[in-house]
Amino acid sequence: MRADAEFDIIVYGASGFTGRLVAEYLAARFGTGGAVRWAMAGRGEEKLAAVRAEIGAPLDTPLVVADADDPQSLRTMVRRAKAVLTTVGPYQLYGSDLVAACVEEGTDYLDLCGEPAWMRRMIDAHEARAKETGARIVFSCGFDSIPFELGVWFLQETARKALGAPVPRVKGRVRAMKGGFSGGTAASLKATMAAAAKDPGVIALLKNPFALTPGFQGPQQPSGNRPMLEEDLGVWAAPFVMAAINTRNVHRSNALMGHPYGADFVYDEMVLTGPGEQGQKIAEHIAASGGGLGGEGGPKPGEGPSKEERETGFYDVLFVGLAPDGRQVRVSVKGDKDPGYGSTSKMIAESAVCLISEAADAPGGIWTPGAAMGRKLIDRLEAHAGLRFEVERG
């Protein structure tokens, strides 16, 4: 982190749909003369000024012009900030030069990435250098994967208190969710599929639950790719399309922290669809449709739901921890806005503030939010971002 920076946080992509929501949130929380000095960045000053006016940000909110196609403009931007928060994806198309610039300049970086093959490429290319310069590179600071990664972190803390030790098996189960995935998430999936078509190595990475833990390969993990009856919950479960990124981040967190969950840790994610025949039919439909992400009917990058749709959205994720002796711990993570936009914009904003304040002592490297910030981030998300972490059994 650059201690002498002009700004605490620069929101890069502030004229895009999600970046605009982040800027709107920071404006409401901090104005421009508050505890956090922040700026809006993007390709065109005129568009940024228009967005600044539309979201009601103070007229003196600084504007920074930078373009993903101009690496020098990115270097100039990152030198001015303690942290750059970027919503400009797909990151495999527009993020590599920004990560490299942040690493070289010792500037913190946060994104909403759900692209494991690109993340692994960045880890291999930059982790050693980030440790030298002090840059903290933090991927996946939105719905993928904060509720899941921190949900497992919270469950293991609960298990230590209730059972005296962490548990080797955790199940993440989406109980309820209203609101869709973002257009950026769909675009990222399409870009990943295109990359896989060109490079068989990408396919191998995508299939590996330990793709983000170079040098460590853990035990066999459940595939989560077909409907199943959850015996202990009495309901059916279907494949969860975001499991492919969330599970990788959970295993990376475990590795970064020195495997406190155990080197034999097993984790999977699914969506609960209900009991009986009806639950089974819904689960089979979800499995057959591939979860609905990446189809032609969803939002495109830069598009998204109305304010009313964001405000009425929510999610509820259950985590079940299983001890070797059969005892269980259960916790939940709930969000008060739609997952892909309303909640995600608050999560990444608070992650950035946490990284440069409560977690300022975390060393340089390529991190997950939970491994870098843990309880500090949970407290901040509960206080400001509408998330609730609750113990249900433990």
N, C-alpha and C positions, 0 to 999 in steps of 0.2 A: 504494500500500500504506500502511495506517495504522500508523505506527511505534509509536504509543502504545497499541495495542489490548490488551485484556484477554486475548484468545486468539490464538494463531497461526492455527488452523484451526477453523472450525465446520463439521461435517458436517450439512447440512440434508437431511432425508429419512432420518434414521438408523433410523427404525422400519420403513422399507420394505425390500424384499428386498436390493437392491443396496447401499443406504445402510447397512444392517446389516452387510454384508460389509466395507465400508470401515471402519466403526467397529471391527469385530472385528480388522481388520488393524492399525489404528492402536493399539488397546489392546495387542496383542501386541508391536508394535514399540516403543512409547513409554510404555506405562502412563499415568499422569497426572503423574508427577513427572520425566519424561524431558526430552529436548531440545526436544520439541514440546508446547506447551500447546494442547490441543484439547478440544472440547465436542461433544455430540450435540444436534441440534435437530430439532424436528418439531411436529406440531399438538397433541399431548397429552403432558403430563408423565408420566402413569401408564403409558402405552404405552412411552415412552422409558425409564422406570425398569425396566420388565419386560425390554426388550431389553438394557439394560445388564447386568442380572443373567444373562440367558440366554447372552450372548456372553463372560461372564467378565471384563468390564471392571471396573476398580477402582470400588468403591462411591462414591468421591469424584469420579468422572468427571462434570463439570458437565453439566446438562441445560438447554436453552434452548427455550422455547415460542415458535413462530412459525408463521404460517399464510399460505399463498399468497393467500387471500381477504382478508387484512388487511394492506394495504400498510404501515401504521404499525408493525405488529409486525415486518415485514421490515426496515424502517429501523432499528428499535431493535436487532435482531439484528446487522445488518452493521456497526453502529458499534462492536460489541464484538470484531470480528475483523480480523486482517490479511487473511485470505482466507476466503471462504465456498465450500465444495465442495458442489454440489447434485446430487442424484440424482433430484429431483422432476420428472418429465416426464409427458407430452409437454411440452416447454419452450414451445411455441407456445401452450399452454393455461395453464401454471403458472409460466413463467419470466420474463415481460416485466417485471413489477414488481420482481422481485429484481435483474435486470440494472440497471434504472433506479436502484434504491436503492444498489447497489454503485458505480455510476458517480458518483452525486452525493456519496457519502460517501468516495470514494477508497479503497474496499475491493476487493481482488482477488476474482475470481470464476472458478470452474472448473466445467465440466459435462461431460456425456456426449452432447452434442447431435449428432444426425444429421439435422437438419431445415434444409436449406439456405435455403429461402424465409424462414423465421423468422430465421435467422442474418443474412441480408442486410438484413432489416428492422431488426435491432438495430445492424448496422454503420452503416446510413444514419442512424439516430436518435441514436446515442450515441458514435460513434468520436471526433468532435471534442471532445466534453465529457470523455471518458475521458482523452484526452491532456492536458487541462487539470488534472484532479483527480489524475492519477497512478494511477487504477484500471487494473489489467491484467485484461481480460476474455478468458478463454481457453476457447474452445469445443472440443468433440470430444476429450476427454482419455481415451477408452477405446479399445476395439477399433476403433471408428470415432472417430478415424482415426490413432492414434499409430503402430501397426506399419507403416502404409503411408506416412504423411507422413514419419516419421523414417527409414523404409526408403529412401525416395528421397533424403533428406538424406545418409544414410550412403553410398549408392551414389555420389552426386556427389562426396563427399569422397574416396572410393576412386578414382574416375575422375581427379580432379585429380592424385592421387599416381601412378597407374599410366599415365595417358595424357597428363598435362600440362594437361588442360582438362576441364570438365564436358561431359557428352554431351547432345545435343539431343533424344534419344529414349530413353524408359525404359518398360519393360513390367513391371507388377506382376502376378505369377501365384501364386495360392494353390495350393500343391502338396499340402497335406494339412491337414485340420482335423477335430477331434472335439469336439463340443459345439455347441450351437445359439446362436441369437441370443436376446437377452433379450426378456421380455414388454414391457418399455418400448420397445424398438426397434420391435417390431411395432405397438404403440399409436401411436408417433410416425408411422409410415408411414400408418396409417389416418387420423390427424388431418391429415396433409399432403394426402392424397387428398381429404378432406372440404373442406379449404381451397381446393384447386385447383378443385373442382366449383363453388365460389362465386365464384372470382376467376380469370379467364383469365390475369391477370398472373403468378399463381403458376405456372401451367403453363409459361409462357415462361421463367421463372427456372429451373425444374426441368430444362428441356431445355438450358440454357446451361452449358457446362463452365466458363465464367468468371463464373458468377453471384456469386461472392464476391470478385471483383476489380473493384469499381466504377471506371469510367474506363479500364479496360484490357480489350481483346478480343484474344486470341491467335489462333494458326492453327487450322485445322480439326483436330478430334480424332477418333480412331477411335470408332465408336459402341459397340462391344463388346456388341451386342445379339443376335448370332447365333453359333452354333457355328462354329469354324474350326480348321483344322489348323495348328499351330505348326511351321512347317517347320524352324526352327533347333533346336527342342527335340524334334522327332519325336513329338509327342503332340497330342491334341485339347484344345481349350479351349472353355469354356462361359461365358455371361454370369455376372457376379458381382453379386449384388443390392446390395452395399454400395458398388460403384463410383460410384454416383450422388452419394454424399457424399464419399468419399475423394478422388476426382479433383479435386473443387472445393477441398478443403482443401490439396491439393498445389499447385495453381495459386495459391491465396492465399498460401501460404508463399513461393513463388517471388517473387510480387509484393511482399510485405512486406519481403523481404530485398534488394529492388532488382534482381530478375531475374538472380541468379547462374547459373541454369540456362539462361538465354537467353530473349529475348522470343519466340522461335520454338519453345519447348519443347513436346513432345508426350508425353502420358502416358495410359495406359489400364490397366485391371485386368480379369482374367478368372480363371476356375478351371480348373486342369488336370485332365482326366478320364482320361488314359491313351492308349496307342497303339492303332492298328488299328480294326477294326470295333466292338469293345467300347467303346473310348474315344469313338468317334463316337456310339454309341447313348446313352451316359450324357450326353454333351454335349447331344444333342438333347432328352433327357428333361428336363434342368435348364432348358434354354431354354423348353420348352413349359410347364413348371410355374411359371415366373417366379421360380425360386430358392427357393420354399417359404416366403417371408416374408410375414406378414400373413394366413395362412390361419387357419381357426377352431380347428385342433388344437393350436396352440402355446401357450406359457405366457402368462398374462395379467399385467399389471403387478402387482407384489407377489408373483408366483409365480416359481419357478425350480427348477433341478435340485438333487438331493441333494448332500451334501458329497462322496460317493464319485464322483459324475458330474463334479463340478467338478474334483476332484483328478486324475482320469484323462483329462481333456480336454487338448487341445494345439492348436497351429497352426504351420504352416511356410509362409512366404511367400517366393517367389523374386523378385528384381528383376534384370532384364536391361537393361543400358545399352548402347546402340548408337552408336558414333562414326561420323562421316561417312565415314571411310576403311574401315569394315567391322570394325574392332576392337571387342571386347566386354568389358564388365566385368559380373560377376555377384556379387551378395551375397544373403544371406538374413536374415530376421528370424523367430525362433522363440519361442514362448511355452509355458510349462510347465503351464498350466491351461486350462480351457475358456475360449474367447474372450469370451463374452457376460457372464460373471459373475466367475469366479475370477481371470482375468487382468485384466479391466477394473477390478475393485475395487482391485487393487494398482497399476495404472497411474495412476488418477486420484489415489490417495493420495500416491504418490511425486511426481506432477506438482505437487501443492499444496505439498509440502515443498520441492521444488526451486525453485518460483517465489518463495517467501519467504526462501530461503536463498541457494543458489548463484546464482540469477538475480534477486536482489533489485534489481539495478541496471537491469533492463529497464524502459524508460519506459512511461507509461500509454498505453493504446490497446486495440484489439480484435485479439487475436493468435491464431495457431495455436501448439500446443505447440512445434513444431520451430523456428519463427521466433523465438519468445521465449526458448527454452532450449537448443535444439540439442544439442551434444555433452554439455553438463552433464546433460541429461535422459537421454541414452543411457547415460552412465556410471552414473547413479543406478538406472535400470531394470535394467541388467545386475547391479549390486551387490545389489539388494534385491527386484526384482519378477519374477525368473525369466525375463527376456527375454535372448536372445542375438542379437547382430548380428555376422555372420560374412562374411568375404570368401571367395567360392568361385572366382572368377577375377578377377585384377586385380593 
